[in-house]
């Protein structure tokens, strides 16, 4: 496999609050973009990295680890929606790329073990997503009233990195654009083609930094080396 990692750092982080985009906030002296890119670059199985930045913004990337800077293949301007940003990145894949890993920069605590589980699964499957069991009871909330309580036995939370055969995920995005189908999850675009999507075990430490209070948790994980 010739694997390219797409680091999605093009979001505006509206829920995070005012100030610099969250992907540029420092965690233990390094931006979330740098943490994410570094974890992929450390793997000899990842041939290159493409970073997607917010539209109209020159993102500083000076703190990328040296190995990540060496593997950087392109910096691509994102779109107003994540789906469009991924599509832009797929348009800029090196020709030799056979597979892609798509990862949100807002998940800086990715472990080598999870990264490798997804890569291992790509040897046998064309589409792979990490999933974690849901522990909370889930409801369907309609107009501030409980409409239904959902059975959590078959419900999981989906994480990144998600891995795909390059031709498949590019086709899924093209078809979605043609049909006007929108989703914040790349695996769902593959499912819309009636193609199977395999799962591997995700990790609770692979949290997505969404709110400012998530920063302290992410810093603790990184400081304690849980993701090493």
Residue pairs with C-beta under 8 A, 6 or more apart in sequence:
1 45
1 98
1 99
1 119
1 122
1 123
2 47
2 94
2 96
2 97
2 98
2 99
3 45
3 46
3 47
3 97
3 98
3 99
3 100
3 101
3 119
3 122
3 163
4 46
4 47
4 48
4 49
4 50
4 73
4 93
4 94
4 97
4 99
4 100
4 101
4 166
5 37
5 40
5 46
5 48
5 49
5 50
5 100
5 101
5 103
5 161
6 49
6 50
6 52
6 86
6 89
6 90
6 100
6 101
6 102
6 103
7 33
7 36
7 37
7 40
7 49
7 50
7 51
7 52
7 103
7 105
8 52
8 78
8 82
8 85
8 86
8 89
8 102
8 103
8 104
8 105
8 160
9 21
9 23
9 32
9 33
9 36
9 51
9 52
9 53
9 54
9 59
9 78
9 105
10 52
10 53
10 54
10 55
10 77
10 78
10 79
10 82
10 85
11 21
11 22
11 23
11 54
11 78
11 82
11 106
12 21
12 54
13 21
13 22
13 23
13 106
15 210
15 211
16 22
16 209
16 210
16 211
16 212
17 211
17 212
21 54
21 57
21 59
22 32
22 106
22 209
23 31
23 32
23 33
23 59
23 105
23 106
24 31
24 32
24 33
24 59
24 60
25 31
25 32
25 209
25 215
27 35
27 108
27 215
27 218
27 219
27 222
28 219
28 222
28 223
30 38
30 63
31 63
32 105
32 106
32 108
32 209
32 218
33 51
33 59
33 61
33 64
33 105
34 61
34 63
34 64
34 65
34 68
35 108
35 109
35 110
35 222
36 103
36 104
36 105
36 107
36 108
36 110
37 49
37 51
37 64
37 65
37 68
37 72
38 64
38 65
38 67
38 68
39 110
39 111
39 112
39 115
39 227
40 46
40 49
40 68
40 71
40 101
40 103
40 115
40 161
41 49
41 65
41 67
41 68
41 70
41 71
42 67
42 112
43 112
43 115
43 116
43 119
45 116
45 119
46 71
46 101
46 119
47 71
47 94
47 96
47 97
48 71
48 72
48 73
48 94
48 97
49 68
49 71
49 72
49 73
50 72
50 73
50 74
50 75
50 76
50 89
50 92
50 93
51 59
51 61
51 72
51 74
51 75
51 76
51 105
52 75
52 76
52 77
52 78
52 85
52 86
52 88
52 89
53 59
53 75
53 76
53 77
53 78
54 77
54 78
55 77
55 78
55 79
55 80
56 77
59 75
61 69
61 72
61 75
64 72
73 92
73 94
74 92
76 85
76 88
76 89
76 91
76 92
77 88
78 84
78 85
78 88
79 85
79 87
79 88
81 182
82 184
83 173
83 176
83 182
83 183
83 184
83 189
86 102
86 173
86 186
87 173
87 174
87 177
89 102
90 100
90 166
90 169
90 170
90 173
93 100
93 166
93 170
97 166
98 165
98 166
99 122
99 163
99 164
99 165
99 166
100 163
100 164
100 166
100 169
101 115
101 118
101 119
101 161
101 162
101 163
102 160
102 161
102 162
102 163
102 164
102 169
102 186
103 110
103 160
103 161
103 162
104 160
104 208
106 208
106 209
106 210
107 159
107 160
107 206
107 207
107 208
107 209
108 209
108 218
108 222
109 205
109 206
109 207
109 218
109 221
109 222
109 226
109 227
110 161
110 206
110 227
111 203
111 205
111 206
111 226
111 227
111 228
112 227
112 228
113 203
114 130
114 161
114 200
114 201
114 202
114 203
114 206
115 161
117 130
117 200
117 201
118 128
118 130
118 161
118 162
118 163
118 200
119 163
120 200
121 128
121 163
121 198
121 200
122 128
122 163
122 164
122 165
124 198
125 196
125 198
126 164
126 165
126 168
126 190
126 195
126 196
127 162
127 163
127 164
127 165
127 168
127 169
127 187
127 190
127 195
127 196
127 197
127 198
128 162
128 163
128 164
128 197
128 198
128 199
128 200
129 158
129 159
129 160
129 162
129 163
129 185
129 187
129 197
129 198
129 199
129 200
130 158
130 159
130 160
130 161
130 162
130 199
130 200
130 201
130 202
130 203
130 206
131 156
131 157
131 158
131 159
131 199
131 200
131 201
131 202
132 156
132 157
132 159
132 201
132 202
132 203
132 204
133 152
133 156
133 157
134 152
134 155
134 156
134 157
135 152
136 152
137 149
137 152
138 149
138 150
138 152
138 155
139 146
139 147
139 148
139 149
139 150
140 146
140 147
140 148
140 149
140 150
141 147
156 199
156 202
157 202
158 185
158 187
158 202
159 202
159 203
159 206
159 208
162 185
162 186
162 187
164 172
164 186
164 190
168 190
168 193
168 195
169 186
169 189
169 190
171 193
172 186
172 189
172 190
172 192
172 193
172 195
173 186
173 189
175 181
175 189
175 192
175 193
176 182
176 183
176 189
176 192
179 192
181 189
181 192
183 189
183 192
187 197
190 197
191 197
205 221
205 226
205 227
206 227
207 214
207 217
207 218
207 221
208 214
209 215
209 218
221 227
